[in-house]
Amino acid sequence: MTCPLVLIEPYADRLGGHHQRTLVALAQARPGSLVIAPNGIAREAATALGEAGAQLVTAPAGRLAGVLLGASRLASRLSKAGQWVFRSRRWHRSVRRLPHQITLIARCLTEAAALRTTRRLEPDSEAVVLLTASEALHGAATLLGGQPHLRFVHEQVTTEGGVVRLLGRLARRGEQRVIAVYPTQAVGDQFAVAFPELPAVVRAFAVDDGRRLTDAEREGGRTAFGIPAVEAVVCLVGGWWPYKDIDVIDAALARLKEPLHLVVAGTPLDESVLARWRTLPRLHLHAVPGPIAENVLRLVYGAADAALVTRHPGVGKESGLVMDVARLGVPLIVSDHDPALTACLRGHPWAQTFPVGDPDGLADALHTVVRQPPERPGPEAPGLLGMRTAAEQADFLTRSFTSLRAKESRC
């Protein structure tokens, strides 16, 4: 299969994260693909897509697509204003949730605008894929957009309120014109409760681009941060979001008995926590705040003897960071927050797990890295985590979309 795809990414304007990397890799696997970025696109991604021969569209095509996108932006502004007005806990919870319900509607309208643009520009595409889809209003986006598609639903950030549930019920028939793709079984199980009639499959989102770190990049990473080759380094990549357990890292670092370099990169970061870490006697902190370009990210990983991933119990969504270390060939320290991930990593010497929420367990894992740097994951590691090559992922998406079309033709 070599036919171009239609790839829609509402968050292409945000630098960093594995959504952009997957977008580019899929476009490279299928030259001539149409990439729709309704909210704009980061320069680094735009350059890579141009080199891949992709057609990039950042404006709505057609009057209806323009109206839908304009309505989405108005709703987003209302949501932001509402979050500011109702930020006080004196308001009832249902009132404080209202702006987030408007956000769900805004995302739906953005998706519909992109789907309308697809219908105008590529009505006969072999596959239409929404790479980062909203967690709600799946059928409404399809009916408003007038375009069947596959939609990667990564996690449930906002639960539906009464109004959004009503809109969802009114557009329920549109759910049969999509296939939801969940990156993990845990996410799939969660959404099966809320959307029992939504057709769905489970498939890892991240793809293996085959670009493992080279020895030169590892040396370059050490040089960039001024770290001697014989000293131990752990990296902590990505913004400090609520599902990440930064407190357990904070407590573990205070228990260090041996010197360690920690490279922290991403956004948002808590500057007060970083200031405290700078005072720890056995920790050498190197901070790279803000969105990170791919070449800088590779230096961060290249410098590290291991990458650190900590989450709160029960978080079962796909970890782009875990996928990164497998793809690049970096050892891993990870909390056992996700039983499926823990079982997958068990017995592999490049991956250390520690009990979730346990600072002593994490401190022990850090000391192990200091005393004996772990071996690197081999080229089989991505497949172990369910990661496919971009070409294999593109083939899967094409087959899935073909089956969706066939189902439509029978109805």
N, C-alpha and C positions, 0 to 999 in steps of 0.2 A: 504494500500500500504506500503510495507516494503522493496522494492528492492533498492539496492545501486544506488547512483547517480554518475555522473562525474562532478566534480566542478573545474572550471578553474579560478584561481585568479592571474593575472599578477602582482598585487601589494601586494602579501602576504609577501614580504620581508620588508614591512614598518610597524613598530610597531605603534599601535594605530589606531583609526578610526573604524567605524562600519562595514567596509567590512570584516575585520578579524573575528569580533564577529559573523557575519552572516555565514561566511564560517564554522566556528567551530560548530555553532548551527545546521546547516544543516547536517554536517557530523555526529554529535551526533544523530540526528533524523533518519539517515539512516546508521547504522553500516556497515562497509565494503565498503563505498564509496571511489572512486578514486579521489584524490585531486592532481591537476597538478598546480605547482607553477613554471613557466618557468624562473622567475628571482630570485628564492630562496624563503626562508620563514623565518620569525622571529622565534626565539627559543621558545618563549612563545606559539605561534600558533602551532608549530610543536609538542610540548609536549602535548597540548590539543588534537590535532588530533590523536596522538598515543594512548592516553587514550580512544579516541572514537572508536578505531579500524579501522581508515581510512588507506588506502594505499596512501602514499605520494610519488610523483614523482617530482623531481626538475631538471631532465635532459631530453633532447629530446630522444624519442624512434624511431629509424629508421634513415636512411641516409637523406631522404628529410626533416624530421623535424629538423635535425641538421643543414642542409644547410639554412633553413628558419630562424632559430634562430640566426645563425651566421650572416646572412645578416641583420637581425634586429639590432643586436648589432653594426654592422658597421654603419648602418644608424643613430643610436642613437649618436654615436661618431661624425659623420658628422654634425648632428643637433646641438650638444653642441658647436662644433667648430664654426659653422656658427653663432650661437647666440652671441658668443664672438666677432667674426670678424665684424658682422653687427650691433653691439649694439648701435652705434652712430645714432642719429636722422638725421645726414647728409645724410644717405642713404635713398633712396626712400622707401615708405612704402611697396611696393611690394617686394623689395629686403629683407627688414627686416622680412617679413612674410615667406620667403623661408625656413629657418631652421624649422619653426613650421610645414610646409607642410611635410618636411622630417620626423618629429616626427610622424605625422599621418601614414606615410608609415611604419615606424619602428614598431608602435603599431600593424598595420595590420599583419606584418610579424611575430611578436611574437604570436599573436592570431592564425595565421595559423599553426605555429610550434606546439602549444599546441593542436590544433585540429587534426593535423596529428598524434601526440602522442596518442591522444584518439582513433583514428581509428586503430592504431597498437595494443593498449593494451585492449581496451574495445569497440569493434565494435558493440556490440549488447546491449549497455547500455539502461536502461529505460529512462534516461534523461541526456542530456549533456548541462551544463549551464555555460556560461561565466559571472562571477559575476560582473566584472568591465570592460566593453567593451569600445572600442574606439567610438568616435562620428562620425566616417566616415569609408568608405570602407567596409561596412558590407558584401556586396556581394563578394568582392575580398577576404576577410578573409575566407569566406565559400568555395569558389572555390579552393583557394590554399590549404586550410586545408582538403578539401574533406569530410567534416563532417557537417551535419545539426545540429543546436543547437539553444538554447535560449540565448539571450544576453541582460543583464541589461545595459542600456545606461543612465547614471546618469545625464549628463549635456553636454552642448556644450561649450567647452573651446576654441577650435580652429575651425574657419570656413574654408571650403574647398577653395583652390585656383584653378586656371585653370587646372594644371596638375593632381591634386587629383580628381577634378570633372571628367576629361576625363577618368582616371582609374576607377572611380566609374561607369561611363556609360558603359564602356567596360565589367564590371563584373556585370551589373544590374540583369542578370538572376539568379545570386547567392542569391539575396535578397529574392527570393521566397523559399529558403531553410532554412530561419531563422525566428524567431519571436523576435522582439525587445520588451523588457519589460521596460516601463518607470515608474519611481517611483511616479510621480505626473502627473496630467492632464496637467499642465502648460508645463512640459517638453515634453509631448506627442504632444501637440499642436505646440510647436516650431519645433519639428523634422518632423511633418507631412508636413510642408511647404517644407523642404529640401528633404525629402524622402517620397513622397506621395504614392509610391507603396510598401513600406516596411511594411510587416505584423507586427502588434503591438498590445500590450495590456498595460493597466495601472495597476500597482500593487506595493504596498509599498515594499521596499527592506529590511529594518530592520525587524527583527523578535523578538518576545517576548520570552525570555528564562525563564521567570518566576522567575528570581533571584532578587526580590526586595531587597532594602537595609534593613538590620536588625537594631534593636536598638543598638546592640553592634557595628555595623559598624558606626552608627551615632556618638556614643560616642567616638569610636576610631578615627574618622576623626577630631573631636574637639581636642582630646588629641594630635594627630599627629602635628597639627598646633598651639597648645598651645592657643586655643581660649576658653574662659569660655562659659559654656552652655547658659548663659543668654544674650550673646552678639550676634548681628545680623551678618550673613555671607551671601554673595552672591558669586557664583563661575562663572568664565568666562573660558570656556574650549575650546581647539582647537586652531590651528594656526590662525594667523591674515592674512587671505587671502583677496584679493581685494574686494570680494563680501560682506565682513563683514564691518560694519560701526564702526570702532574704534574711529573715531573723535567724534561721538555723545556720546560715553561713556566718552571720555576724557572731553568733555564739561560738561556732567552731574555730573561727580565726583567733578569737581570744584565748583559745586553748592550745595554740601552736607551741610546740617545744623546740622546733627546728626552723631555720630560715626558709622562707618561701616567697617567690615572686608571684603576684596575682595581677593579670592583665584584665581590666574591666572595660568593656566596650559596648556602646549602644545608647539608646534613649527610650524612656526617661530613666535617669539615675537619681538617687537621693544623695545630694551633696553633703548632708549632715552625717550620713553613714560613711561616705567616703572619707570625710574629715576624721572620723573616729578611727577608721582603718589605717590612716596615715600615721597615727600615733602608736600603733601596735609595734612592739620592739622587734618581733621576728618576721614581720611582713613588709615586703617591698611592693608598694602599689604603683601600678601604671594604668592611668585612666585615659580612655579614648571616647569622650562623650559625643553624643549626636548621632544622626544617621550615618552609617558606614558604607563606603563604596566597596565593591567586591575585592579590588586589589588590596585595600587596607585590611579587610576581613581575613584574607588569606595570610597576611603578615601576622595577624593576631593568632590565628590557629597554628601558623608555622612556628611561632615562638614557643608554643605550649607543649609540655610533656603530657598534659591531659586537659580536657575540657570538663567543666563542672555544670551539671544541670540539676536543680532542686525545685520540686513542686510540692504543693499541698496534697494531702491524701485525696484520692478519687478523681484526680485530673487525668482523663483518658484520651485527650485529643493528641493528634500527631505532633511530635516535637521536631520542629525544623532544625533545632540544634543537634539533637541526637542523629538525625539524618545527615547533617553536615559532617559530623565526626566520622561517620561510616563512609561517606562519600570521599572525604579528603584524606582519610587515614590517620585520624587523631584518637588516642586513647580517651576513655570516658570514665568520669565519676558521676553516678546518677542515683537519686533517691529511688526507693522502691515504691513510689506513689501509684504506679500502674502495674497491676499484677501481670497483665499480658506482656508488657515490655520487659518486665523483670524475668519472666519465664523465657523470653526470646534471647535475652543476654546471658542467661545462666550458663556457666561453664566456659565462657570465652574470656581468656586472660586479658584482653584489651579493655574489658568493661568491669569496673568495680561498682557494686551497688552498696548502699548503706540504708539503714532503717529510716523511713521518712520521719522528719521532724526531730531526729536524734543528732545533736551537735557533737556528742562524743564519738558516734559512729562516723560522722563526716571527718572529724579531726583525725581519727585513725586512718581513714582513707587518704587524707592529705599527707600524713606522715609516711604512708607506704610509697606514695609517689616521690617524696623527697629522698627516701632511702634507696629506692630501686625504680627508676622510670619504667612504666609498663611497656610491653611490646605493642607495636602499632597494629591496628586492624588490617587484615589482608583485603585483596580485591573482592573477596566473596562477601564482605560485610554488608554492602548495600542490599544484596539479595536476601540476606538473613533477615533484614528488617522489612522485607516486602517491597523494596525500591526496585523499579525497573529502569531500563535505559529510556531516553526520550523517544526513540523510535518505537520501542515496545509500548510505551504509554500512548503514543499517537495512534498506533494500530488498535489498541484496546478502545480508545475513545471513538475511533471510526466504526468499529464493530458494534459498539453499544448504541451509537446514534443510528446506525443502519437498522438495528433491531427495533428501535423506537419508531422509526419511520414505517417499518413493516407492520408494526402493531397498529399505527394510525390508519394505514391503508385497509386493514381488515375491519376497522370499526365503522 
